[in-house]
Amino acid sequence: MDVNWKKYFAGKKIFITGAAGTVGKEIVKQLNTLEPEELRLMDNNETEMFFLMEYYKNKNICCFLGDVRDQGKVEKLSAGIDVIIHCAAFKHVILSEYNPFDVVQTNIIGVENIIKAASTCEVKCVMFTSSDKAVNPTNVMGTSKLMGEKLITAANAVKNGGCTVFSSTRFGNVMGSRGSVVPLFMRQIKNGGPVTLTDKRMTRFVMTVEEASRLVLQAVVISQGGEVFITKMPVVKIPDLAEAMIDILAPRYGYKTQEIEIIETGAKAGEKLYEELMTEDEVQRAIELEDMFALTPAFKSIYESINYDYSNMVYGKVKKSYISASEIPLDKQALKKYLIENKVIERVEENYYGGTV
């Protein structure tokens, strides 16, 4: 952790929504080492919140059941808070297609509730966690996350002299998170295969949950208002990921690597062959930092009073969009090293088979 992070978060009161989710829990874990005065956690998952409460017996960590749809609850928990990190969201694409109005209530109205509560309670900073699905969205979930980003940026223009800084982070696949491909491949390998790929041409940006959480905390520290922060991350070919996991796991589960078959099932409706994190249009207003990009707002004239200046800037224009298909992917050996060194397999086993925290 950067020493400036500890200086920033020490003594602060921080409210985290979606605290029982994969990224939410890791943010709590990292923040707990930075000596905040209080961590106020909220989630609507009763069981997971109970486990969090049992795990953290610190007096400065307070667990609450609640939903971002509930404006009154959100405002009550925002009182006296310095920083809000908003992780709560519906994230599964197919479920969102079947339940679009619920997605609007959580992913859009929920963001509005956070903005209103933060403004009313004079919170210093709000950080919204977005998704690669917000880039050129093809589905309800992605569109709702894009709307969330736009609302957060626009909140800086309509705060009427308020003190709150509103910004977003946008990241790709969190390896080992619930619903991601890593747990699926693990289950398939454990059962002797086959491992199923929808299309062998697919590439994806990847990051660990620790990296995703660090991005969020770093963005809180450096945000000026209205930006969308995008971390730089490695790219993998999905077939290489499957092969690397088979190499690691097949012997552990009592199989020879050649016994585990990989089959192609065909791309799902709306599924992209590549992942986009920054479009050609966004490149024109992007600032490159050492380990991330900061996308400044599109309507420059509205945000003239904000100085987008960062200590770790890479000088020179950003020259191209950030798309997985145009980046050099990790080779299979480098990918195996990444999985092992970051303990991705162990984290999945812990979350799915050995407990919740």
C-alpha positions as CSV (number, residue, x, y, z in Angstrom):
1,M,0.0,0.0,0.0
2,D,1.2,3.5,-0.9
3,V,2.0,5.5,2.2
4,N,-0.3,8.2,0.9
5,W,-3.2,5.8,1.0
6,K,-2.7,5.2,4.7
7,K,-2.5,9.0,5.3
8,Y,-5.7,9.5,3.3
9,F,-7.9,6.7,4.9
10,A,-6.6,6.8,8.4
11,G,-9.2,8.2,10.8
12,K,-11.9,8.4,8.1
13,K,-15.4,7.0,8.2
14,I,-16.2,4.9,5.1
15,F,-19.5,3.4,3.9
16,I,-19.3,0.4,1.6
17,T,-22.4,-0.9,-0.3
18,G,-22.3,-4.4,-1.6
19,A,-19.8,-5.2,1.1
20,A,-20.5,-8.9,1.1
21,G,-19.6,-9.3,-2.6
22,T,-16.3,-10.5,-3.9
23,V,-14.8,-7.0,-4.5
24,G,-16.6,-5.5,-1.5
25,K,-15.1,-8.0,0.9
26,E,-11.6,-7.4,-0.4
27,I,-12.0,-3.7,-0.2
28,V,-13.0,-4.1,3.5
29,K,-10.0,-6.4,4.0
30,Q,-7.6,-3.8,2.5
31,L,-9.2,-0.8,4.2
32,N,-9.0,-2.5,7.6
33,T,-5.2,-2.3,7.5
34,L,-5.3,1.4,6.9
35,E,-6.6,2.4,10.3
36,P,-10.0,4.0,9.4
37,E,-12.1,5.3,12.2
38,E,-15.1,3.3,11.1
39,L,-16.1,1.0,8.2
40,R,-19.9,1.0,7.8
41,L,-20.9,-2.1,5.7
42,M,-24.2,-2.7,3.9
43,D,-25.5,-5.6,1.9
44,N,-28.9,-7.3,1.4
45,N,-27.4,-10.8,1.6
46,E,-28.1,-11.7,5.2
47,T,-26.0,-14.9,5.4
48,E,-22.9,-13.3,3.9
49,M,-23.3,-10.2,6.2
50,F,-23.6,-12.5,9.2
51,F,-20.3,-14.2,8.2
52,L,-18.6,-10.8,7.8
53,M,-19.9,-9.7,11.2
54,E,-18.5,-12.9,12.8
55,Y,-15.2,-12.6,11.0
56,Y,-14.6,-8.9,11.9
57,K,-15.1,-8.4,15.5
58,N,-13.5,-4.9,15.4
59,K,-15.5,-2.3,17.1
60,N,-14.9,0.0,14.1
61,I,-16.6,-2.3,11.6
62,C,-20.3,-2.1,11.7
63,C,-22.5,-4.4,9.5
64,F,-26.0,-3.5,8.3
65,L,-28.6,-5.2,6.2
66,G,-30.0,-2.9,3.6
67,D,-30.6,-2.2,-0.1
68,V,-29.5,0.7,-2.2
69,R,-33.1,0.9,-3.4
70,D,-34.0,2.2,0.1
71,Q,-33.3,5.9,0.0
72,G,-34.0,6.3,3.7
73,K,-31.6,3.6,4.7
74,V,-28.8,4.8,2.4
75,E,-29.1,8.3,3.7
76,K,-29.1,7.2,7.3
77,L,-25.9,5.2,6.8
78,S,-24.3,8.1,4.9
79,A,-24.6,10.4,7.9
80,G,-21.2,11.5,9.2
81,I,-19.4,9.5,6.4
82,D,-16.2,10.8,4.6
83,V,-16.1,8.3,1.7
84,I,-18.7,6.1,0.1
85,I,-17.5,3.2,-2.1
86,H,-20.5,1.9,-4.1
87,C,-20.1,-1.7,-5.1
88,A,-23.7,-3.0,-4.8
89,A,-25.2,-3.9,-8.2
90,F,-26.8,-6.6,-10.3
91,K,-24.0,-7.9,-12.4
92,H,-25.2,-11.1,-14.3
93,V,-26.0,-10.3,-17.9
94,I,-28.6,-13.1,-18.6
95,L,-30.5,-12.6,-15.3
96,S,-30.6,-8.9,-16.0
97,E,-32.2,-9.5,-19.4
98,Y,-35.0,-11.4,-17.7
99,N,-35.4,-8.8,-14.9
100,P,-34.7,-5.5,-16.6
101,F,-36.9,-3.3,-14.3
102,D,-35.2,-4.7,-11.2
103,V,-31.9,-3.8,-12.8
104,V,-33.1,-0.2,-13.3
105,Q,-34.1,-0.1,-9.6
106,T,-30.8,-1.3,-8.3
107,N,-28.2,-0.2,-10.9
108,I,-29.7,3.2,-11.8
109,I,-32.1,4.3,-9.1
110,G,-29.6,2.9,-6.5
111,V,-26.9,5.2,-7.9
112,E,-29.3,8.1,-7.7
113,N,-30.0,7.3,-4.1
114,I,-26.3,7.2,-3.3
115,I,-25.8,10.6,-5.0
116,K,-28.6,12.2,-3.1
117,A,-27.5,10.8,0.2
118,A,-23.9,11.8,-0.3
119,S,-25.0,15.4,-1.2
120,T,-27.3,15.7,1.7
121,C,-24.8,14.3,4.2
122,E,-21.9,16.3,2.7
123,V,-19.8,13.2,2.0
124,K,-16.3,14.1,0.7
125,C,-15.9,11.4,-1.9
126,V,-18.1,8.8,-3.7
127,M,-16.5,6.1,-5.8
128,F,-18.8,4.0,-8.1
129,T,-17.6,0.6,-9.3
130,S,-18.5,0.1,-12.9
131,S,-17.8,-2.6,-15.5
132,D,-16.3,-3.2,-18.9
133,K,-19.9,-4.1,-19.9
134,A,-20.6,-0.3,-19.8
135,V,-18.5,0.2,-23.0
136,N,-20.7,0.0,-26.1
137,P,-23.3,-2.0,-24.2
138,T,-25.2,-4.8,-25.9
139,N,-27.4,-5.7,-22.9
140,V,-29.5,-4.3,-20.0
141,M,-26.8,-4.8,-17.4
142,G,-24.1,-3.0,-19.4
143,T,-26.5,-0.1,-20.3
144,S,-27.4,0.3,-16.6
145,K,-23.7,0.5,-15.6
146,L,-23.1,3.1,-18.3
147,M,-26.0,5.1,-17.0
148,G,-24.5,4.8,-13.5
149,E,-21.2,6.2,-14.8
150,K,-23.0,9.1,-16.5
151,L,-25.0,9.9,-13.4
152,I,-21.9,9.9,-11.2
153,T,-20.1,12.2,-13.6
154,A,-23.0,14.6,-13.9
155,A,-23.4,14.7,-10.2
156,N,-20.3,16.9,-10.1
157,A,-22.1,19.5,-12.3
158,V,-25.3,19.7,-10.3
159,K,-24.0,19.6,-6.7
160,N,-24.8,23.3,-6.3
161,G,-21.7,24.3,-4.4
162,G,-21.6,21.0,-2.5
163,C,-18.3,19.5,-1.4
164,T,-18.7,15.9,-2.7
165,V,-16.3,14.5,-5.4
166,F,-18.0,11.9,-7.5
167,S,-16.0,9.5,-9.7
168,S,-16.1,5.9,-11.1
169,T,-13.8,3.0,-11.7
170,R,-14.2,0.6,-14.6
171,F,-12.5,-2.8,-14.7
172,G,-12.6,-6.1,-16.6
173,N,-13.0,-9.6,-15.4
174,V,-12.1,-10.2,-11.8
175,M,-10.6,-13.7,-11.8
176,G,-12.2,-16.0,-9.3
177,S,-15.2,-13.8,-8.6
178,R,-18.6,-15.4,-8.4
179,G,-20.1,-16.0,-11.8
180,S,-16.7,-15.7,-13.5
181,V,-15.3,-18.3,-15.8
182,V,-12.6,-19.5,-13.4
183,P,-15.0,-21.3,-10.9
184,L,-16.8,-22.8,-13.9
185,F,-13.6,-24.3,-15.4
186,M,-12.6,-25.5,-11.9
187,R,-15.9,-27.4,-11.5
188,Q,-15.6,-28.9,-15.0
189,I,-12.0,-30.0,-14.4
190,K,-12.9,-31.5,-11.0
191,N,-15.6,-33.5,-12.7
192,G,-13.2,-34.8,-15.3
193,G,-14.3,-32.5,-18.1
194,P,-15.2,-31.4,-20.7
195,V,-14.2,-27.8,-20.3
196,T,-16.6,-25.7,-22.3
197,L,-15.6,-22.6,-24.3
198,T,-18.2,-20.6,-26.2
199,D,-15.7,-19.4,-28.9
200,K,-12.0,-20.1,-29.1
201,R,-11.3,-16.6,-30.5
202,M,-12.3,-14.9,-27.3
203,T,-9.9,-12.6,-25.4
204,R,-10.5,-10.9,-22.1
205,F,-8.8,-8.4,-19.8
206,V,-8.2,-10.0,-16.4
207,M,-7.3,-8.9,-12.9
208,T,-7.3,-10.4,-9.4
209,V,-9.8,-9.2,-6.8
210,E,-6.8,-7.7,-4.9
211,E,-5.9,-5.6,-8.0
212,A,-9.5,-4.5,-8.5
213,S,-9.8,-3.4,-4.9
214,R,-6.5,-1.5,-5.0
215,L,-7.7,0.3,-8.2
216,V,-10.8,1.4,-6.3
217,L,-8.8,2.7,-3.3
218,Q,-6.2,4.4,-5.5
219,A,-8.9,6.1,-7.5
220,V,-10.5,7.4,-4.2
221,V,-7.2,9.0,-3.2
222,I,-6.5,10.7,-6.6
223,S,-10.0,11.5,-7.9
224,Q,-10.8,15.1,-8.8
225,G,-14.4,14.7,-9.8
226,G,-16.2,13.2,-12.8
227,E,-13.5,10.8,-14.0
228,V,-13.8,7.2,-14.9
229,F,-10.6,5.4,-13.9
230,I,-9.5,2.3,-15.9
231,T,-6.7,0.2,-14.7
232,K,-4.1,-1.3,-17.0
233,M,-4.3,-5.1,-16.9
234,P,-3.2,-8.2,-18.7
235,V,-5.1,-9.9,-21.5
236,V,-5.7,-13.6,-21.9
237,K,-7.0,-15.9,-24.6
238,I,-9.8,-17.9,-23.1
239,P,-8.5,-21.2,-24.6
240,D,-5.1,-20.5,-23.0
241,L,-6.8,-19.9,-19.6
242,A,-8.6,-23.3,-19.9
243,E,-5.3,-25.1,-20.8
244,A,-3.4,-23.4,-18.0
245,M,-6.0,-24.4,-15.5
246,I,-6.1,-28.0,-16.7
247,D,-2.3,-28.1,-16.4
248,I,-2.5,-26.9,-12.8
249,L,-5.7,-28.7,-11.6
250,A,-6.0,-32.0,-13.5
251,P,-3.2,-33.7,-11.5
252,R,-4.6,-32.3,-8.3
253,Y,-8.0,-33.9,-9.0
254,G,-6.5,-37.2,-10.1
255,Y,-6.6,-36.8,-13.9
256,K,-4.0,-36.7,-16.6
257,T,-4.0,-33.4,-18.5
258,Q,-4.8,-35.1,-21.8
259,E,-7.9,-36.7,-20.3
260,I,-9.6,-33.3,-19.9
261,E,-11.3,-32.4,-23.2
262,I,-11.9,-28.8,-24.3
263,I,-15.0,-28.3,-26.4
264,E,-16.5,-25.2,-28.2
265,T,-20.2,-24.6,-27.7
266,G,-20.8,-21.4,-29.7
267,A,-21.0,-17.8,-28.5
268,K,-24.1,-16.8,-26.5
269,A,-26.4,-14.1,-27.8
270,G,-24.9,-10.7,-27.1
271,E,-21.5,-12.1,-26.1
272,K,-18.5,-10.2,-27.5
273,L,-15.4,-12.0,-28.8
274,Y,-13.2,-9.3,-27.2
275,E,-13.5,-6.9,-24.3
276,E,-13.5,-3.1,-24.5
277,L,-12.4,-0.8,-21.7
278,M,-11.9,2.4,-23.5
279,T,-13.4,3.4,-26.9
280,E,-11.9,5.5,-29.7
281,D,-14.1,8.4,-28.6
282,E,-13.0,8.1,-25.0
283,V,-9.3,8.1,-26.1
284,Q,-9.6,11.8,-27.0
285,R,-10.3,12.8,-23.4
286,A,-8.1,10.2,-21.6
287,I,-5.1,10.9,-19.4
288,E,-2.6,8.2,-19.0
289,L,-1.2,7.5,-15.6
290,E,1.5,5.0,-14.7
291,D,-0.9,2.1,-14.0
292,M,-4.3,3.4,-15.2
293,F,-6.1,5.8,-17.5
294,A,-8.3,8.6,-16.3
295,L,-11.2,9.4,-18.6
296,T,-12.3,13.0,-18.1
297,P,-15.9,14.2,-18.7
298,A,-17.0,14.6,-22.3
299,F,-18.5,18.1,-21.7
300,K,-15.4,20.0,-20.8
301,S,-17.1,23.4,-20.5
302,I,-19.2,22.2,-17.6
303,Y,-16.2,21.0,-15.6
304,E,-13.8,23.8,-16.2
305,S,-13.3,24.4,-12.5
306,I,-11.9,20.9,-12.0
307,N,-8.1,20.5,-12.4
308,Y,-7.3,17.1,-13.8
309,D,-3.7,16.9,-12.6
310,Y,-2.2,13.8,-11.1
311,S,1.2,13.1,-9.7
312,N,1.8,9.9,-11.7
313,M,0.9,11.2,-15.2
314,V,2.5,9.8,-18.3
315,Y,3.0,12.8,-20.6
316,G,1.9,12.5,-24.2
317,K,-1.5,11.7,-25.8
318,V,-3.2,8.4,-25.4
319,K,-3.0,7.0,-28.9
320,K,-5.4,4.0,-29.1
321,S,-8.5,2.5,-27.6
322,Y,-8.1,-0.1,-25.0
323,I,-9.5,-3.4,-26.4
324,S,-8.4,-6.9,-25.5
325,A,-8.2,-8.0,-29.2
326,S,-5.5,-5.4,-29.9
327,E,-3.4,-6.1,-26.9
328,I,-0.6,-8.8,-26.6
329,P,-2.0,-11.6,-24.4
330,L,-0.1,-13.5,-21.8
331,D,1.4,-16.7,-23.1
332,K,0.4,-19.9,-21.4
333,Q,3.4,-20.1,-19.1
334,A,3.0,-16.5,-18.0
335,L,-0.7,-17.1,-17.4
336,K,0.1,-20.1,-15.2
337,K,2.5,-18.0,-13.3
338,Y,-0.1,-15.3,-12.9
339,L,-2.7,-17.8,-11.6
340,I,-0.2,-19.4,-9.1
341,E,1.5,-16.2,-7.8
342,N,-1.9,-14.5,-7.2
343,K,-3.4,-17.6,-5.7
344,V,-6.5,-17.4,-7.9
345,I,-7.3,-21.1,-7.5
346,E,-7.0,-20.9,-3.7
347,R,-9.3,-17.9,-3.5
348,V,-12.0,-19.7,-5.5
349,E,-11.7,-22.8,-3.3
350,E,-12.0,-20.6,-0.2
351,N,-15.1,-18.7,-1.5
352,Y,-16.9,-21.7,-3.0
353,Y,-15.9,-24.7,-1.0
354,G,-14.3,-23.6,2.3
355,G,-16.3,-20.7,3.7
356,T,-17.2,-17.2,2.8
357,V,-14.5,-14.9,4.1
